[in-house]
């Protein structure tokens, strides 16, 4: 917190690794504050500036589960060019660093969007199955402001993929997991990240979930929504940008005879942001190219689009398929404990 003159006035008394939003000003000193983390559901407070105190309001509900048995670590991987890349790891307390924990590593890295902490029932389920969940705050996002975004866009997009590769390597080297127990996940722009990760580092992970992703980079701008994204990815009309797009295009990087990991690609027939044929082409290419025994699957949803506004019943069906795929491919036998805090 700072005064109008720019003088530091301390910090809000909140837990670490939390997403904080400042809301309505109630009077000259008190304001509404919303806080959420991987361990705490979205909670509305009144911040009393005079007492430097957060008072919970009556606007808060009580979830049917909790994360009292869990902890969050904030660690840093070193990328190819020496950049320190943050990773948040949600896991059960007392997790052994023996390489046996199945981990989902999530990434996005684009448009200046920050991957902030969030409270999730699916994370609770994954922990109950003995897994851990990690988020790679790679360049291209907004975690460290606009410079962090600009360092992962246009001709610098490869930095995003190098950052994510460094995070995968960190989790293995520090024995949080091993490649056979590592799954990666992302969607849309994060789907591009998944495509780049699996074609550039096919042996680094066991399973990939890529939702409504972009894969044919040099034709992306010819799609109805593609031209609006040239400022983020670049254009084939610019020689330097074309070279960058060509070099990392997942569809073009897929090579015959490579042992690719298990892959689940999802798409929606009514997707107005990313054409569903992107996922179809990538699935066909990987199915033709791979030399491994692992499945390359395409899940198409006729009643959905890019994800926003999808019916709850449809989302439940898709999440069921995604986590069934992960449990199967990572060799998880079943829940390791009863759901924590279940009512």
C-alpha positions in Angstrom: 0.0 0.0 0.0 1.1 3.5 -0.8 0.0 7.0 0.1 -1.0 9.5 -2.6 2.5 10.9 -2.4 4.0 7.5 -3.1 5.1 6.7 0.4 5.1 3.0 1.4 2.4 2.2 4.0 2.9 -1.5 4.5 1.1 -4.5 3.0 -2.4 -6.0 3.3 -2.5 -8.7 6.0 -3.3 -11.6 3.7 -1.9 -15.1 3.2 0.9 -15.6 0.7 0.2 -16.8 -2.8 -3.2 -15.2 -2.9 -5.2 -13.4 -5.6 -6.2 -10.0 -4.3 -8.9 -7.6 -5.8 -9.8 -4.2 -4.4 -13.5 -3.4 -4.6 -15.8 -0.6 -3.5 -14.6 2.2 -1.3 -17.0 2.3 1.7 -15.8 5.5 3.2 -12.6 7.5 3.4 -10.7 4.7 4.9 -12.5 1.3 4.5 -12.7 -0.7 1.2 -14.0 -4.0 0.1 -11.3 -6.6 -0.6 -11.7 -10.0 -2.3 -9.1 -12.7 -1.6 -8.7 -16.1 -3.1 -5.9 -18.7 -3.1 -5.3 -22.3 -3.9 -6.2 -23.1 -0.3 -8.9 -20.5 0.5 -12.1 -19.9 -1.4 -13.0 -16.4 -2.7 -13.7 -14.4 0.5 -15.1 -10.9 0.8 -13.6 -8.7 3.5 -13.9 -5.1 4.7 -10.4 -3.7 5.1 -10.3 -1.3 8.0 -7.3 1.0 7.2 -7.1 2.6 10.6 -6.6 -0.8 12.3 -4.9 -2.5 9.4 -7.4 -5.3 9.7 -9.5 -7.4 7.4 -13.0 -8.2 8.7 -14.9 -11.0 7.0 -18.4 -10.2 5.7 -21.6 -12.1 5.6 -21.2 -12.5 1.8 -19.1 -15.6 2.1 -20.3 -19.1 1.7 -18.8 -22.4 2.9 -17.5 -24.9 0.4 -18.1 -28.6 1.0 -14.4 -29.3 1.0 -11.2 -27.8 2.3 -7.5 -27.9 1.8 -6.4 -28.1 5.4 -4.2 -31.0 4.5 -2.5 -29.1 1.7 0.3 -26.6 1.2 1.5 -24.3 -1.6 5.2 -23.9 -2.5 6.5 -21.0 -4.6 9.7 -22.1 -6.4 11.7 -20.9 -9.4 13.1 -22.6 -12.4 15.9 -21.2 -14.6 15.0 -20.8 -18.2 17.3 -21.3 -21.2 18.4 -17.7 -21.1 18.8 -17.5 -17.3 15.4 -16.0 -16.6 13.9 -17.1 -13.3 10.4 -18.5 -13.9 8.0 -18.9 -10.9 6.1 -22.2 -10.3 3.3 -22.6 -7.8 2.9 -26.2 -6.5 -0.2 -27.3 -4.6 0.3 -30.6 -2.8 -0.6 -32.5 0.2 1.4 -31.8 3.3 4.3 -34.2 3.8 4.6 -35.1 0.1 7.8 -37.1 -0.4 10.3 -35.8 -3.0 10.9 -39.3 -4.4 9.8 -38.7 -8.0 6.6 -40.8 -7.6 4.0 -38.1 -7.3 1.8 -37.7 -10.4 1.8 -34.0 -11.2 -0.2 -31.8 -13.6 1.8 -28.8 -14.8 -0.5 -26.1 -16.2 0.7 -23.3 -18.5 -0.7 -20.4 -20.6 1.8 -17.7 -21.4 0.1 -15.1 -23.5 -1.8 -11.8 -23.9 -0.4 -10.5 -20.7 -2.8 -12.7 -18.7 -1.7 -13.6 -15.2 -2.2 -17.2 -14.0 -3.4 -16.2 -10.5 -4.2 -18.6 -7.7 -7.7 -20.0 -7.6 -9.8 -22.3 -5.4 -10.8 -25.4 -7.3 -12.8 -28.6 -6.7 -10.9 -30.3 -9.4 -7.6 -29.6 -7.6 -9.2 -31.1 -4.4 -10.1 -34.2 -6.4 -6.6 -34.5 -7.9 -5.0 -34.3 -4.5 -7.3 -37.0 -3.2 -6.0 -39.2 -6.0 -2.5 -38.6 -4.7 -1.5 -36.0 -7.2 -0.1 -32.5 -7.1 -1.0 -29.5 -9.2 1.6 -26.9 -10.5 1.2 -23.7 -12.4 4.1 -22.4 -14.5 4.0 -18.5 -14.6 5.9 -18.4 -17.9 6.7 -15.3 -20.0 3.9 -14.0 -22.2 1.7 -13.6 -19.1 1.3 -10.5 -16.9 2.9 -11.8 -13.7 5.7 -9.2 -13.8 3.9 -6.5 -15.8 4.0 -5.7 -19.5 7.7 -6.4 -20.0 7.0 -10.0 -18.9 4.3 -10.1 -21.6 6.4 -8.6 -24.3 9.3 -11.0 -23.6 6.9 -13.9 -24.7 5.2 -12.5 -27.8 5.8 -12.1 -31.6 9.4 -13.2 -32.4 10.1 -13.9 -28.7 7.4 -16.5 -28.4 10.0 -19.3 -28.1 10.8 -17.9 -24.6 7.4 -19.1 -23.5 8.2 -22.7 -24.6 11.7 -22.5 -23.1 10.3 -21.3 -19.8 7.8 -24.2 -19.7 10.5 -26.7 -20.6 12.6 -25.4 -17.7 9.7 -25.9 -15.3 9.2 -29.5 -16.4 12.9 -30.1 -16.0 12.9 -28.5 -12.5 10.1 -30.7 -11.3 12.0 -33.8 -12.4 15.4 -32.7 -11.2 14.1 -31.8 -7.7 12.2 -35.1 -7.6 8.8 -33.7 -7.3 7.9 -36.2 -10.1 9.5 -38.0 -13.0 8.6 -37.9 -16.7 6.5 -41.1 -16.5 4.3 -39.3 -13.8 4.2 -35.9 -15.4 1.2 -34.5 -17.3 0.9 -31.1 -18.8 -2.2 -29.1 -19.5 -3.2 -25.9 -21.2 -5.9 -24.4 -23.4 -6.3 -21.9 -26.3 -3.0 -20.0 -26.3 -2.0 -22.6 -23.7 -2.9 -25.2 -26.3 -0.2 -23.8 -28.5 2.2 -24.1 -25.6 1.1 -27.8 -25.1 1.7 -28.4 -28.9 5.1 -26.8 -28.7 6.1 -28.6 -25.5 5.2 -32.1 -26.8 6.9 -31.6 -30.2 10.0 -30.0 -28.9 10.4 -32.2 -25.8 8.4 -35.4 -26.5 10.1 -37.5 -23.8 9.7 -34.9 -21.0 6.1 -35.9 -20.1 3.8 -38.9 -20.1 0.5 -37.3 -20.9 -0.7 -34.0 -22.5 -4.2 -32.4 -22.3 -4.5 -29.6 -24.8 -7.9 -27.8 -25.0 -9.1 -25.8 -27.9 -5.5 -25.1 -29.0 -3.7 -23.4 -31.8 -1.3 -25.7 -33.7 -1.0 -24.6 -37.4 0.9 -21.3 -36.6 1.6 -20.1 -40.1 -2.1 -20.4 -41.1 -3.5 -19.0 -37.9 -4.1 -15.5 -39.2 -6.2 -16.8 -42.1 -8.9 -17.9 -39.7 -11.9 -15.6 -39.1 -10.5 -14.6 -35.7 -6.9 -15.0 -36.6 -6.2 -11.5 -37.9 -7.2 -10.0 -34.6 -4.3 -11.9 -32.9 -1.5 -10.8 -35.2 -0.4 -8.3 -32.6 0.3 -11.2 -30.2 1.7 -13.9 -32.5 2.9 -12.0 -35.6 2.2 -12.4 -39.3 3.6 -14.5 -42.1 3.8 -11.2 -44.1 6.7 -10.1 -41.9 9.9 -12.2 -42.7 11.2 -12.3 -39.1 7.8 -13.1 -37.7 7.2 -15.8 -40.3 10.5 -17.5 -39.4 9.5 -17.5 -35.7 6.0 -18.9 -36.5 7.4 -21.5 -38.9 10.1 -22.7 -36.4 7.8 -23.4 -33.5 4.5 -24.4 -35.4 3.5 -27.6 -33.6 1.9 -29.0 -36.7 5.1 -28.6 -38.7 7.4 -29.7 -35.8 5.6 -33.1 -35.6 8.0 -35.7 -37.0 7.4 -39.2 -38.3 8.7 -42.0 -36.1 9.0 -40.0 -32.8 7.6 -41.7 -29.7 5.1 -39.1 -28.6 3.4 -39.2 -25.2 -0.3 -39.8 -24.7 -2.3 -36.8 -26.0 -5.9 -35.7 -25.5 -6.9 -32.8 -27.7 -10.3 -31.2 -27.1 -12.4 -28.9 -29.3 -15.8 -27.4 -29.7 -17.7 -27.4 -33.0 -19.0 -23.9 -32.3 -15.7 -22.4 -31.4 -15.5 -18.8 -32.8 -12.1 -18.1 -31.4 -10.0 -21.1 -32.6 -11.3 -23.1 -35.5 -12.0 -26.7 -34.4 -10.1 -28.1 -37.4 -6.9 -27.0 -35.7 -7.3 -29.8 -33.2 -8.5 -32.2 -35.9 -5.4 -31.6 -38.0 -3.0 -31.9 -35.0 -4.7 -35.2 -33.9 -4.4 -36.7 -37.4 -0.7 -35.6 -37.7 0.3 -37.0 -34.3 -1.6 -40.3 -35.0 0.3 -40.7 -38.2 3.7 -39.6 -36.8 3.9 -41.3 -33.4 5.9 -44.5 -32.9 4.8 -45.0 -29.3 2.0 -47.2 -28.0 0.3 -44.3 -26.3 -3.0 -43.0 -27.6 -3.6 -39.8 -29.5 -7.2 -38.9 -28.8 -9.5 -36.2 -30.1 -12.6 -35.1 -28.1 -15.0 -33.0 -30.0 -18.0 -31.4 -28.3 -20.9 -30.6 -30.6 -22.7 -28.4 -28.1 -19.8 -26.2 -27.0 -17.4 -23.6 -28.4 -14.2 -22.1 -26.9 -15.3 -22.8 -23.3 -17.0 -19.6 -22.2 -20.7 -20.2 -21.6 -20.5 -24.0 -21.8 -23.4 -25.7 -20.0 -22.5 -27.1 -16.6 -23.5 -30.7 -17.6 -21.3 -30.4 -20.7 -18.3 -29.2 -18.6 -18.8 -32.0 -16.1 -18.7 -34.6 -19.0 -15.5 -33.1 -20.4 -13.8 -32.8 -17.0 -14.7 -36.5 -16.4 -13.1 -37.5 -19.6 -10.0 -35.4 -19.0 -9.3 -36.7 -15.5 -10.1 -40.3 -16.5 -7.5 -39.9 -19.2 -4.9 -38.6 -16.7 -5.6 -41.2 -14.1 -5.3 -43.9 -16.7 -2.1 -42.7 -18.4 -0.3 -41.8 -15.1 -1.1 -45.2 -13.6 -3.2 -44.0 -10.7 -5.2 -46.8 -9.2 -7.8 -44.8 -7.3 -8.3 -42.2 -4.6 -5.5 -42.4 -2.0 -7.7 -40.9 0.7 -11.3 -39.9 1.3 -12.2 -36.5 0.1 -10.9 -34.0 2.7 -13.6 -32.1 4.5 -16.5 -33.7 2.6 -19.9 -33.0 4.0 
